[in-house]
Amino acid sequence: MALESLFLLLKNLVLFSSYVSDKSSFPKPLSKEKEAEYILRAEQGDKEAKEILIRHNLRLVAHIAKKYANYGDNDELISVGSIGLIKAVESFNHTKGTQLATYASRCIENEILMTMRVSKKHRSNVSLNEPVGVDRDGNELTIMDMLADSGSVIEDVESNMLMERLLEITAHCLNEREYAVIRLRYGLGGAPALTQREVAAKFG
């Protein structure tokens, strides 16, 4: 399922091994001194520093996602919000005089709201009785027919859009080899999904 692949990719990208739904399991926020140190390192391109800043701001993502709990699945909201957090850490500039938490909050909320707007637009534009093709016997197929056979088409469209956005972000965060490993392991960007052993064999 596409959403499951999205969650797995996101966990792998930012080392979400400690993530569970309980907010208390997230790493505690960094001290001001440590955060300032990692921000400087991150702005110089240090991937480990970026990773640490992301992990230690996951509580912020969970807090903001709670505000929209009535509008979607909490795990999905956290995943979408985490994309906003990644963008924030990637683009943050401490010389602008803004705190990372303030800047990240805006990015997280914007990402969630943008995804919600796109989802709403797709839902309003899709008629369940709209013809989308024909079956092997030449009979007209509607979205309603496909829903009965293969689950939620709308959910697949939404998750694919999230995938594309996350792929765009990872292309800037990872080196060429790391990016290729992620794409092949999870079957993203049109690549077939491979097992860990198959990926290892490809890259020696």
N, CA, C and O of each residue as an XYZ file, in Angstrom:
816
protein
N       0.843     -1.197      0.000
C       0.000      0.000      0.000
C       0.876      1.244      0.000
O       1.890      1.283      0.697
N       0.496      2.274     -0.783
C       1.343      3.443     -0.962
C       1.585      4.190      0.335
O       2.707      4.628      0.588
N       0.555      4.346      1.169
C       0.731      5.075      2.425
C       1.721      4.372      3.339
O       2.512      5.029      4.016
N       1.687      3.044      3.366
C       2.624      2.297      4.205
C       4.049      2.542      3.740
O       4.956      2.696      4.557
N       4.248      2.578      2.419
C       5.585      2.852      1.895
C       6.032      4.252      2.277
O       7.205      4.474      2.576
N       5.091      5.205      2.268
C       5.416      6.568      2.656
C       5.903      6.630      4.092
O       6.912      7.270      4.386
N       5.174      5.953      4.999
C       5.566      5.963      6.404
C       6.938      5.311      6.583
O       7.764      5.807      7.349
N       7.183      4.197      5.879
C       8.465      3.510      5.996
C       9.603      4.381      5.488
O      10.672      4.437      6.095
N       9.365      5.060      4.371
C      10.397      5.929      3.814
C      10.719      7.065      4.766
O      11.886      7.383      4.993
N       9.691      7.671      5.317
C       9.903      8.790      6.220
C      10.675      8.360      7.454
O      11.567      9.072      7.914
N      10.329      7.187      7.995
C      11.048      6.681      9.171
C      12.516      6.442      8.825
O      13.407      6.784      9.603
N      12.761      5.856      7.660
C      14.130      5.551      7.272
C      14.939      6.830      7.059
O      16.111      6.899      7.428
N      14.317      7.822      6.474
C      15.024      9.047      6.134
C      15.526      9.773      7.360
O      16.667     10.235      7.369
N      14.721      9.888      8.385
C      15.102     10.676      9.560
C      15.303      9.826     10.804
O      15.255     10.337     11.923
N      15.530      8.518     10.612
C      15.786      7.591     11.717
C      14.674      7.635     12.763
O      14.919      7.902     13.939
N      13.444      7.366     12.311
C      12.299      7.383     13.205
C      12.152      6.061     13.947
O      11.030      5.621     14.201
N      13.264      5.421     14.300
C      13.165      4.120     14.954
C      12.479      4.209     16.304
O      11.936      3.220     16.797
N      12.503      5.401     16.908
C      11.888      5.550     18.230
C      10.443      6.024     18.152
O       9.802      6.255     19.177
N       9.927      6.169     16.918
C       8.585      6.729     16.780
C       7.495      5.717     17.095
O       7.475      4.620     16.538
N       6.596      6.089     17.984
C       5.319      5.413     18.173
C       4.319      6.519     18.407
O       4.701      7.680     18.551
N       3.037      6.175     18.448
C       2.020      7.216     18.537
C       2.096      8.010     19.836
O       1.677      9.168     19.871
N       2.618      7.417     20.899
C       2.730      8.106     22.180
C       3.744      9.238     22.079
O       4.933      9.009     21.858
N       3.255     10.457     22.244
C       4.115     11.634     22.104
C       5.300     11.605     23.060
O       6.360     12.148     22.751
N       5.128     10.973     24.221
C       6.191     10.973     25.223
C       7.415     10.193     24.773
O       8.475     10.306     25.388
N       7.287      9.394     23.699
C       8.423      8.599     23.230
C       9.368      9.416     22.360
O      10.488      8.980     22.093
N       8.940     10.591     21.913
C       9.798     11.411     21.074
C      10.981     11.942     21.885
O      10.848     12.177     23.086
N      12.129     12.134     21.245
C      13.274     12.713     21.958
C      12.919     14.081     22.531
O      12.133     14.824     21.943
N      13.503     14.405     23.679
C      13.230     15.701     24.298
C      13.866     16.822     23.472
O      14.866     16.600     22.789
N      13.292     18.018     23.534
C      13.891     19.154     22.816
C      15.330     19.396     23.274
O      15.683     19.137     24.425
N      16.131     19.889     22.369
C      17.524     20.203     22.694
C      17.600     21.452     23.569
O      16.701     22.293     23.548
N      18.668     21.564     24.328
C      18.916     22.803     25.068
C      19.203     23.913     24.052
O      19.535     23.632     22.900
N      19.075     25.158     24.475
C      19.327     26.279     23.567
C      20.746     26.233     23.015
O      20.981     26.523     21.842
N      21.683     25.864     23.877
C      23.084     25.819     23.451
C      23.311     24.734     22.405
O      23.958     24.966     21.384
N      22.766     23.541     22.673
C      22.932     22.430     21.737
C      22.225     22.720     20.419
O      22.762     22.444     19.346
N      21.014     23.279     20.503
C      20.274     23.592     19.284
C      21.046     24.589     18.432
O      21.140     24.429     17.215
N      21.598     25.618     19.069
C      22.377     26.618     18.329
C      23.580     25.975     17.646
O      23.924     26.316     16.514
N      24.210     25.041     18.350
C      25.375     24.338     17.784
C      24.983     23.528     16.554
O      25.654     23.589     15.524
N      23.884     22.763     16.664
C      23.463     21.921     15.548
C      22.910     22.738     14.388
O      23.031     22.336     13.231
N      22.303     23.883     14.692
C      21.814     24.754     13.622
C      22.977     25.251     12.774
O      22.904     25.246     11.545
N      24.050     25.680     13.435
C      25.228     26.156     12.701
C      25.818     25.044     11.841
O      26.194     25.268     10.691
N      25.893     23.847     12.410
C      26.422     22.710     11.653
C      25.515     22.358     10.480
O      25.991     22.047      9.388
N      24.200     22.410     10.716
C      23.238     22.085      9.658
C      23.333     23.083      8.513
O      23.247     22.706      7.344
N      23.508     24.349      8.848
C      23.606     25.380      7.815
C      24.878     25.236      6.989
O      24.983     25.779      5.889
N      25.838     24.503      7.529
C      27.070     24.227      6.783
C      26.983     22.909      6.011
O      27.962     22.465      5.410
N      25.797     22.291      6.035
C      25.573     21.077      5.258
C      25.774     19.778      6.005
O      25.801     18.715      5.384
N      25.917     19.829      7.320
C      26.125     18.623      8.130
C      24.819     17.826      8.223
O      23.872     18.261      8.878
N      24.770     16.667      7.570
C      23.547     15.856      7.538
C      23.187     15.295      8.908
O      22.011     15.203      9.259
N      24.199     14.922      9.677
C      23.932     14.386     11.015
C      23.267     15.447     11.890
O      22.355     15.140     12.657
N      23.722     16.686     11.776
C      23.133     17.779     12.554
C      21.679     18.004     12.149
O      20.821     18.234     13.001
N      21.408     17.938     10.853
C      20.026     18.097     10.374
C      19.140     16.992     10.939
O      18.019     17.234     11.386
N      19.671     15.784     10.906
C      18.949     14.614     11.409
C      18.593     14.792     12.886
O      17.474     14.496     13.305
N      19.557     15.278     13.668
C      19.346     15.485     15.106
C      18.291     16.564     15.342
O      17.423     16.408     16.201
N      18.365     17.647     14.591
C      17.374     18.717     14.730
C      15.975     18.217     14.391
O      15.002     18.592     15.047
N      15.874     17.379     13.376
C      14.573     16.822     12.993
C      14.035     15.933     14.099
O      12.887     16.081     14.518
N      14.872     14.999     14.578
C      14.416     14.061     15.609
C      13.958     14.780     16.872
O      12.958     14.401     17.481
N      14.691     15.816     17.260
C      14.389     16.494     18.523
C      13.291     17.553     18.393
O      12.989     18.264     19.352
N      12.702     17.652     17.207
C      11.554     18.546     17.027
C      10.287     17.783     16.647
O       9.290     18.384     16.246
N      10.331     16.455     16.776
C       9.155     15.647     16.436
C       7.983     15.911     17.377
O       6.826     15.778     16.978
N       8.275     16.283     18.618
C       7.192     16.620     19.551
C       6.384     17.802     19.017
O       5.166     17.866     19.188
N       7.077     18.727     18.372
C       6.404     19.889     17.795
C       5.452     19.454     16.683
O       4.340     19.969     16.571
N       5.896     18.502     15.864
C       5.034     17.972     14.804
C       3.785     17.335     15.407
O       2.667     17.591     14.959
N       3.989     16.501     16.429
C       2.864     15.818     17.068
C       1.893     16.820     17.681
O       0.678     16.635     17.611
N       2.429     17.878     18.282
C       1.588     18.903     18.916
C       0.720     19.614     17.876
O      -0.473     19.820     18.093
N       1.323     19.984     16.752
C       0.574     20.686     15.708
C      -0.418     19.752     15.031
O      -1.535     20.160     14.711
N      -0.020     18.498     14.810
C      -0.922     17.524     14.177
C      -2.190     17.329     15.001
O      -3.265     17.097     14.448
N      -2.063     17.425     16.328
C      -3.229     17.254     17.207
C      -4.309     18.286     16.924
O      -5.496     18.010     17.100
N      -3.903     19.479     16.483
C      -4.871     20.539     16.195
C      -5.799     20.153     15.049
O      -6.911     20.668     14.935
N      -5.324     19.234     14.198
C      -6.102     18.848     13.022
C      -6.596     17.410     13.126
O      -6.890     16.770     12.116
N      -6.685     16.912     14.351
C      -7.063     15.511     14.573
C      -8.424     15.170     13.985
O      -8.665     14.020     13.616
N      -9.314     16.146     13.893
C     -10.656     15.893     13.362
C     -10.692     15.882     11.837
O     -11.735     15.611     11.242
N      -9.558     16.174     11.204
C      -9.536     16.289      9.750
C      -8.780     15.157      9.056
O      -8.696     15.130      7.828
N      -8.238     14.237      9.821
C      -7.506     13.150      9.176
C      -6.868     12.213     10.177
O      -6.891     12.453     11.384
N      -6.295     11.135      9.654
C      -5.619     10.136     10.476
C      -4.382     10.759     11.129
O      -3.610     11.452     10.468
N      -4.199     10.511     12.422
C      -3.105     11.148     13.157
C      -1.736     10.762     12.606
O      -0.860     11.618     12.483
N      -1.540      9.479     12.271
C      -0.248      9.046     11.728
C       0.054      9.751     10.410
O       1.191     10.144     10.150
N      -0.984      9.906      9.577
C      -0.779     10.575      8.290
C      -0.460     12.054      8.504
O       0.409     12.612      7.833
N      -1.169     12.684      9.444
C      -0.905     14.096      9.742
C       0.524     14.288     10.246
O       1.190     15.258      9.883
N       0.992     13.362     11.085
C       2.365     13.445     11.590
C       3.365     13.257     10.448
O       4.391     13.934     10.400
N       3.064     12.341      9.535
C       3.951     12.128      8.387
C       4.026     13.373      7.514
O       5.108     13.789      7.099
N       2.854     13.970      7.238
C       2.820     15.189      6.424
C       3.530     16.327      7.152
O       4.323     17.058      6.558
N       3.236     16.469      8.443
C       3.891     17.511      9.229
C       5.395     17.331      9.288
O       6.143     18.308      9.317
N       5.841     16.075      9.306
C       7.277     15.792      9.339
C       7.965     16.243      8.062
O       9.130     16.638      8.081
N       7.235     16.183      6.947
C       7.786     16.707      5.693
C       8.027     18.206      5.838
O       9.051     18.728      5.399
N       7.062     18.891      6.464
C       7.243     20.319      6.718
C       8.431     20.592      7.622
O       9.159     21.565      7.425
N       8.628     19.727      8.619
C       9.774     19.874      9.523
C      11.089     19.693      8.773
O      12.037     20.451      8.981
N      11.143     18.695      7.904
C      12.352     18.467      7.103
C      12.656     19.698      6.255
O      13.803     20.137      6.171
N      11.614     20.252      5.626
C      11.803     21.455      4.812
C      12.325     22.611      5.664
O      13.193     23.375      5.241
N      11.772     22.722      6.881
C      12.184     23.813      7.773
C      13.660     23.708      8.125
O      14.391     24.696      8.058
N      14.096     22.515      8.499
C      15.501     22.314      8.872
C      16.411     22.549      7.668
O      17.511     23.081      7.808
N      15.944     22.148      6.488
C      16.740     22.326      5.274
C      16.908     23.801      4.910
O      17.955     24.199      4.397
N      15.892     24.605      5.171
C      15.910     25.990      4.683
C      16.120     27.038      5.775
O      16.170     28.231      5.476
N      16.243     26.615      7.039
C      16.338     27.578      8.143
C      17.622     28.400      8.071
O      18.699     27.886      7.771
N      17.473     29.689      8.354
C      18.613     30.615      8.378
C      18.559     31.398      9.685
O      17.696     32.257      9.863
N      19.472     31.103     10.590
C      19.404     31.718     11.920
C      19.659     33.221     11.892
O      19.311     33.923     12.842
N      20.263     33.723     10.817
C      20.556     35.157     10.745
C      19.307     35.998     10.516
O      19.364     37.224     10.612
N      18.184     35.361     10.218
C      16.930     36.088      9.996
C      16.293     36.537     11.309
O      15.343     37.320     11.308
N      16.820     36.035     12.430
C      16.307     36.455     13.725
C      15.090     35.699     14.219
O      14.479     36.091     15.214
N      14.729     34.615     13.533
C      13.580     33.800     13.934
C      14.060     32.542     14.635
O      15.074     31.963     14.245
N      13.344     32.113     15.665
C      13.667     30.862     16.347
C      13.309     29.677     15.444
O      12.344     29.744     14.684
N      14.083     28.602     15.530
C      13.812     27.420     14.719
C      12.407     26.886     14.981
O      11.701     26.527     14.039
N      11.991     26.829     16.247
C      10.669     26.290     16.578
C       9.556     27.110     15.936
O       8.566     26.556     15.459
N       9.720     28.430     15.924
C       8.716     29.309     15.309
C       8.655     29.085     13.809
O       7.574     28.954     13.235
N       9.820     29.043     13.178
C       9.898     28.833     11.731
C       9.375     27.449     11.358
O       8.616     27.301     10.400
N       9.787     26.435     12.121
C       9.356     25.063     11.841
C       7.848     24.918     12.015
O       7.203     24.210     11.241
N       7.279     25.579     13.021
C       5.831     25.505     13.248
C       5.069     25.978     12.024
O       4.081     25.364     11.621
N       5.533     27.075     11.432
C       4.870     27.593     10.230
C       4.986     26.605      9.076
O       4.018     26.364      8.354
N       6.185     26.032      8.906
C       6.397     25.072      7.815
C       5.550     23.818      8.002
O       4.967     23.308      7.045
N       5.485     23.326      9.231
C       4.704     22.121      9.536
C       3.231     22.374      9.262
O       2.562     21.580      8.601
N       2.732     23.496      9.784
C       1.314     23.815      9.607
C       0.988     24.062      8.139
O      -0.057     23.625      7.656
N       1.866     24.755      7.430
C       1.645     25.008      6.003
C       1.568     23.713      5.215
O       0.735     23.571      4.321
N       2.444     22.763      5.550
C       2.450     21.479      4.840
C       1.144     20.731      5.067
O       0.567     20.177      4.131
N       0.681     20.716      6.315
C      -0.578     20.037      6.637
C      -1.742     20.712      5.926
O      -2.578     20.035      5.326
N      -1.805     22.046      5.987
C      -2.910     22.780      5.363
C      -2.896     22.626      3.848
O      -3.951     22.490      3.228
N      -1.703     22.646      3.245
C      -1.606     22.486      1.801
C      -2.116     21.117      1.372
O      -2.841     20.995      0.385
N      -1.729     20.089      2.123
C      -2.186     18.735      1.803
C      -3.693     18.619      1.975
O      -4.364     17.967      1.175
N      -4.228     19.249      3.019
C      -5.669     19.215      3.243
C      -6.417     19.922      2.120
O      -7.469     19.456      1.683
N      -5.873     21.058      1.647
C      -6.522     21.789      0.548
C      -6.505     20.978     -0.734
O      -7.503     20.913     -1.452
N      -5.364     20.357     -1.021
C      -5.259     19.529     -2.227
C      -6.227     18.359     -2.148
O      -6.894     18.032     -3.129
N      -6.305     17.725     -0.977
C      -7.205     16.589     -0.789
C      -8.650     17.011     -0.993
O      -9.425     16.313     -1.646
N      -9.011     18.167     -0.426
C     -10.378     18.670     -0.553
C     -10.709     18.973     -2.006
O     -11.810     18.681     -2.473
N      -9.747     19.563     -2.724
C      -9.963     19.901     -4.126
C     -10.180     18.651     -4.957
O     -11.063     18.612     -5.814
N      -9.372     17.627     -4.703
C      -9.518     16.382     -5.463
C     -10.861     15.739     -5.183
O     -11.521     15.230     -6.089
N     -11.263     15.766     -3.906
C     -12.541     15.150     -3.563
C     -13.697     15.875     -4.234
O     -14.638     15.240     -4.709
N     -13.630     17.219     -4.276
C     -14.737     17.981     -4.844
C     -14.790     17.860     -6.356
O     -15.852     18.034     -6.955
N     -13.656     17.563     -6.980
C     -13.621     17.478     -8.437
C     -13.949     16.089     -8.966
O     -14.152     15.919    -10.168
N     -14.003     15.104     -8.093
C     -14.213     13.732     -8.542
C     -15.659     13.317     -8.345
O     -16.194     13.395     -7.238
N     -16.287     12.877     -9.425
C     -17.629     12.309     -9.334
C     -17.501     10.796     -9.311
O     -16.825     10.211    -10.158
N     -18.147     10.166     -8.345
C     -18.034      8.712     -8.224
C     -18.667      7.990     -9.399
O     -18.355      6.827     -9.655
N     -19.553      8.667    -10.116
C     -20.210      8.042    -11.268
C     -19.559      8.432    -12.589
O     -20.066      8.108    -13.663
N     -18.435      9.129    -12.498
C     -17.744      9.556    -13.715
C     -17.039      8.374    -14.378
O     -16.298      7.649    -13.714
N     -17.262      8.168    -15.691
C     -16.600      7.062    -16.391
C     -15.089      7.254    -16.393
O     -14.593      8.349    -16.660
N     -14.365      6.187    -16.096
C     -12.904      6.276    -16.085
C     -12.255      5.238    -17.001
O     -11.029      5.170    -17.096
N     -13.069      4.440    -17.665
C     -12.527      3.419    -18.545
C     -13.556      2.345    -18.835
O     -14.743      2.504    -18.550
N     -13.083      1.253    -19.405
C     -13.967      0.124    -19.705
C     -13.333     -1.152    -19.192
O     -12.111     -1.238    -19.066
N     -14.169     -2.155    -18.892
C     -13.633     -3.436    -18.456
C     -13.327     -4.308    -19.663
O     -13.466     -3.870    -20.804
N     -12.909     -5.548    -19.409
C     -12.501     -6.431    -20.509
C     -13.652     -6.782    -21.444
O     -13.425     -7.209    -22.576
N     -14.894     -6.604    -20.973
C     -16.063     -6.894    -21.805
C     -16.582     -5.659    -22.517
O     -17.595     -5.726    -23.213
N     -15.901     -4.531    -22.354
C     -16.325     -3.311    -23.016
C     -17.337     -2.500    -22.240
O     -17.851     -1.502    -22.744
N     -17.634     -2.920    -20.998
C     -18.589     -2.171    -20.185
C     -17.905     -0.971    -19.539
O     -16.741     -1.036    -19.144
N     -18.659      0.128    -19.440
C     -18.115      1.351    -18.855
C     -17.833      1.168    -17.366
O     -18.659      0.627    -16.630
N     -16.661      1.625    -16.932
C     -16.292      1.552    -15.519
C     -16.323      2.944    -14.906
O     -15.814      3.898    -15.493
N     -16.923      3.058    -13.722
C     -16.921      4.317    -12.985
C     -15.991      4.188    -11.780
O     -15.528      3.095    -11.452
N     -15.725      5.324    -11.127
C     -14.906      5.283     -9.919
C     -15.575      4.431     -8.856
O     -14.902      3.729     -8.101
N     -16.914      4.492     -8.794
C     -17.644      3.684     -7.825
C     -17.373      2.199     -8.034
O     -17.209      1.447     -7.074
N     -17.328      1.781     -9.315
C     -17.022      0.378     -9.613
C     -15.623      0.020     -9.123
O     -15.410     -1.051     -8.554
N     -14.684      0.914     -9.346
C     -13.305      0.637     -8.957
C     -13.137      0.626     -7.445
O     -12.348     -0.149     -6.905
N     -13.890      1.497     -6.762
C     -13.830      1.502     -5.301
C     -14.258      0.164     -4.734
O     -13.691     -0.318     -3.753
N     -15.252     -0.425     -5.351
C     -15.759     -1.708     -4.865
C     -14.723     -2.807     -5.037
O     -14.706     -3.782     -4.287
N     -13.848     -2.638     -6.046
C     -12.891     -3.697     -6.359
C     -11.529     -3.510     -5.706
O     -10.874     -4.483     -5.333
N     -11.106     -2.263     -5.570
C      -9.693     -2.085     -5.203
C      -9.443     -1.051     -4.115
O      -8.345     -0.499     -4.044
N     -10.408     -0.777     -3.281
C     -10.179      0.162     -2.188
C     -10.294      1.601     -2.628
O     -10.859      1.885     -3.685
N      -9.777      2.496     -1.849
C      -9.995      3.925     -2.070
C      -9.043      4.497     -3.114
O      -7.838      4.603     -2.886
N      -9.609      4.866     -4.267
C      -8.810      5.501     -5.316
C      -8.324      6.869     -4.853
O      -7.196      7.274     -5.132
N      -9.197      7.566     -4.144
C      -8.833      8.902     -3.669
C      -7.634      8.836     -2.735
O      -6.726      9.662     -2.823
N      -7.633      7.847     -1.835
C      -6.511      7.697     -0.902
C      -5.223      7.442     -1.655
O      -4.172      7.974     -1.297
N      -5.302      6.611     -2.720
C      -4.102      6.324     -3.498
C      -3.573      7.583     -4.172
O      -2.365      7.815     -4.206
N      -4.494      8.404     -4.715
C      -4.075      9.645     -5.362
C      -3.372     10.549     -4.365
O      -2.315     11.108     -4.658
N      -3.969     10.689     -3.177
C      -3.390     11.559     -2.150
C      -2.018     11.062     -1.709
O      -1.078     11.849     -1.593
N      -1.903      9.762     -1.465
C      -0.632      9.229     -0.982
C       0.443      9.325     -2.053
O       1.615      9.530     -1.737
N       0.052      9.177     -3.333
C       1.024      9.324     -4.409
C       1.546     10.755     -4.485
O       2.721     10.981     -4.777
N       0.663     11.720     -4.220
C       1.096     13.108     -4.211
C       2.077     13.358     -3.077
O       3.050     14.093     -3.247
N       1.827     12.749     -1.917
C       2.750     12.870     -0.788
C       4.090     12.239     -1.134
O       5.147     12.770     -0.793
N       4.033     11.104     -1.813
C       5.256     10.414     -2.221
C       6.109     11.315     -3.108
O       7.316     11.451     -2.905
N       5.448     11.936     -4.106
C       6.184     12.774     -5.046
C       6.846     13.945     -4.328
O       7.984     14.304     -4.630
N       6.124     14.542     -3.371
C       6.677     15.670     -2.642
C       7.856     15.227     -1.769
O       8.863     15.928     -1.667
N       7.717     14.061     -1.145
C       8.788     13.558     -0.292
C      10.019     13.188     -1.111
O      11.149     13.398     -0.670
N       9.797     12.635     -2.310
C      10.916     12.313     -3.195
C      11.697     13.569     -3.565
O      12.926     13.561     -3.623
N      10.962     14.641     -3.811
C      11.609     15.907     -4.162
C      12.501     16.394     -3.027
O      13.594     16.911     -3.257
N      12.013     16.221     -1.788
C      12.788     16.656     -0.622
C      14.014     15.772     -0.428
O      15.113     16.273     -0.188
N      13.826     14.450     -0.531
C      14.945     13.542     -0.284
C      16.055     13.722     -1.310
O      17.224     13.472     -1.019
N      15.687     14.154     -2.508
C      16.700     14.376     -3.538
C      17.706     15.433     -3.099
O      18.860     15.410     -3.525
N      17.267     16.365     -2.241
C      18.157     17.425     -1.764
C      18.865     17.033     -0.468
O      19.902     17.601     -0.127
N      18.299     16.053      0.257
C      18.857     15.686      1.565
C      19.919     14.598      1.468
O      20.839     14.552      2.284
N      19.795     13.722      0.472
C      20.658     12.549      0.405
C      21.648     12.661     -0.740
O      21.424     13.399     -1.700
N      22.749     11.917     -0.630
C      23.653     11.863     -1.769
C      23.076     10.901     -2.807
O      22.065     10.242     -2.563
N      23.729     10.828     -3.964
C      23.170     10.066     -5.087
C      22.954      8.592     -4.741
O      21.930      8.010     -5.100
N      23.916      7.996     -4.048
C      23.816      6.577     -3.697
C      22.676      6.335     -2.701
O      21.885      5.407     -2.870
N      22.598      7.181     -1.655
C      21.544      7.030     -0.648
C      20.164      7.191     -1.277
O      19.233      6.451     -0.962
N      20.050      8.169     -2.167
C      18.775      8.431     -2.837
C      18.356      7.227     -3.679
O      17.187      6.842     -3.685
N      19.318      6.636     -4.391
C      19.024      5.469     -5.221
C      18.591      4.280     -4.372
O      17.680      3.544     -4.749
N      19.247      4.091     -3.219
C      18.893      2.989     -2.317
C      17.452      3.129     -1.837
O      16.694      2.159     -1.851
N      17.069      4.341     -1.411
C      15.711      4.584     -0.926
C      14.690      4.319     -2.029
O      13.673      3.666     -1.793
N      14.957      4.823     -3.228
C      14.016      4.652     -4.349
C      13.825      3.177     -4.680
O      12.698      2.723     -4.878
N      14.914      2.436     -4.740
C      14.821      1.022     -5.100
C      14.181      0.196     -3.994
O      13.394     -0.710     -4.269
N      14.517      0.507     -2.738
C      13.991     -0.296     -1.622
C      12.480     -0.180     -1.504
O      11.799     -1.160     -1.201
N      11.947      1.040     -1.747
C      10.518      1.254     -1.535
C       9.722      1.425     -2.828
O       8.526      1.714     -2.784
N      10.378      1.248     -3.980
C       9.650      1.299     -5.240
C       9.069      2.662     -5.543
O       7.917      2.769     -5.961
N       9.855      3.705     -5.337
C       9.370      5.068     -5.531
C       9.813      5.620     -6.875
O      10.790      5.157     -7.465
N       9.072      6.623     -7.351
C       9.432      7.278     -8.594
C       9.364      6.364     -9.797
O      10.089      6.561    -10.772
N       8.489      5.354     -9.738
C       8.328      4.438    -10.856
C       9.273      3.256    -10.836
O       9.163      2.364    -11.678
N      10.207      3.230     -9.885
C      11.146      2.107     -9.786
C      10.464      0.923     -9.101
O       9.659      1.122     -8.192
N      10.776     -0.312     -9.525
C      10.190     -1.479     -8.845
C      10.773     -1.637     -7.449
O      11.966     -1.413     -7.246
N       9.946     -2.020     -6.490
C      10.421     -2.219     -5.115
C      11.268     -3.485     -5.034
O      10.872     -4.534     -5.542
N      12.420     -3.388     -4.404
C      13.320     -4.527     -4.253
C      13.447     -4.899     -2.781
O      13.181     -4.082     -1.899
N      13.852     -6.126     -2.527
C      14.117     -6.546     -1.151
C      15.447     -5.943     -0.710
O      16.227     -5.464     -1.533
N      15.697     -5.971      0.608
C      16.973     -5.455      1.117
C      18.147     -6.202      0.501
O      19.179     -5.610      0.185
N      17.978     -7.509      0.336
C      19.061     -8.323     -0.240
C      19.328     -7.919     -1.687
O      20.482     -7.838     -2.109
N      18.252     -7.665     -2.453
C      18.414     -7.273     -3.855
C      19.095     -5.907     -3.968
O      19.941     -5.695     -4.837
N      18.719     -4.990     -3.083
C      19.351     -3.666     -3.096
C      20.828     -3.790     -2.740
O      21.681     -3.166     -3.372
N      21.127     -4.602     -1.722
C      22.517     -4.799     -1.308
C      23.346     -5.389     -2.444
O      24.495     -5.001     -2.653
N      22.748     -6.335     -3.177
C      23.459     -6.961     -4.292
C      23.763     -5.945     -5.388
O      24.826     -5.989     -6.008
N      22.823     -5.031     -5.622
C      23.016     -4.023     -6.661
C      24.169     -3.075     -6.337
O      24.909     -2.644     -7.221
N      24.302     -2.759     -5.044
C      25.302     -1.771     -4.654
C      26.552     -2.396     -4.027
O      27.441     -1.694     -3.544
N      26.598     -3.728     -4.046
C      27.776     -4.414     -3.533
C      27.914     -4.295     -2.041
O      28.863     -4.825     -1.464
